[in-house]
Amino acid sequence: MKYYQIKYLLLYVLLVFNSTYAQKYGNKVVLDNKDSWSLVIVPDVQNYSKYYQNQPILDLINQWIVANRDSLNIKMTLCTGDLVEQDDVILTGNNGNVSSKEQWEFVRKSFGILDHKVPYILASGNHDYTIDQQGNRSSNYDNYFRVDQNTLNKDHLVQYGFDHDQSPSLTNSLYEFKGLNSQDWLILNLEYAPSDAALNWANEVLQLDQYKQHKVILLTHAFLNRDNERLKGQNKWIIFKPIIKQSKQLKSNRILLPNSNNGQQIWEKLVAKNKNIDLVISGHISGVGYRKDLNEFQRTVHQMLFDMQSESFGHYGNGGDGLIRIIEFYPDGKSVKVKTFSVLFALSEKTAELAYKKDALNEFIFTLD
């Protein structure tokens, strides 16, 4: 038998083997239009990270994304933040049974499933920061997530900003995706409660001539609440004290974060002022929400909350029932379909009927200007 014949025989065997032993699901997602492209939203993940028993669910989500990358034409994965429960606690912290270091290591390894297969952009949440008495913040985010870990992230990264220590950071970053149904897109990732400096940087890069014809999605942790209102309160966070009492680490009262902006301020200082921001995606507040408003150019901006961390027995449940969102962008360049789907429930025929959330806040279509 000739070499090329052996090669093609082996390829055939591999294809048969893979189709025979591929993971079977009781329910699955399909595109409404075969020419659409999609992105996946993974909501706040700290309740997966902080419990050993919940961690396999996030792995399942990321493995599902890889398995469905081609059939759903998935161009990117976005996570709404709170990657860990505590940024820098030596023991198991205020709740959960995993130390901070192990949480960061886990979430790095889990999203690493997507490396070189799907670009992923992760927002930083309040739980991903450590603060001092003055509210100055730091994070291990950039120690665990570097642009060179995923060649696809590196290929799409076009701008980066600085963190609160004036160090280059992917917590403020911009990614470009060209030619998606003849449109060019930007994903703007902004830190939790962004500083004025971060908002000024975002305004500057979005208004560059090279991006004026792009459509923009803003990903930031805290923006909208489940009453469909933009957040307006003060941004505060806590200090985990080095004292364990009755198996719980004590924590401080909430401390004001200086030079930070809430959802309404992000709208006024950034979103409303930029003609091409079409969609804002956020987490932070358990639940779902949606609203649309006109910006200063009389163009519609769609704003979405998606945070499933309190599903199934609240914060002490399984982390979020494996729920994700698939956002399908139709080939007409305007119609966008939102689907909410549980990778966990879809795995078994016995729970497959629970895989889709079909209510009006979880499955709907909106139209881009």
Secondary structure, 3 states (H helix, E strand, C coil): CCHHHHHHHHHHHHHHHHHHHCCCCCCCCCCCCCCCEEEEEECCCHHHHCCHHHHHHHHHHHHHHHHCCCCCCEEEEEECCCCCCCCCCCCCCCCCCCCHHHHHHHHHHHHHHHCCCCCEEECCCHHHCEECCCCCEECCHHHHCCHHHCHHHHHHEEEEEECCCCCEEEEEEEEEEEEECCEEEEEEEECCCCCHHHHHHHHHHHCCHHHCCCEEEEEECCCECCCCCECCCCCEECCEEEEEECCEEEECCCEECCCCCCHHHHHHHHHCCCCCEEEEEECCCCEEEEEEEECCCCCEEEEEEEECCCCCCHHHCCCCCCEEEEEEECCCCCEEEEEEEEHHHHCCCCCHHHCEECCCCCCEEEECC
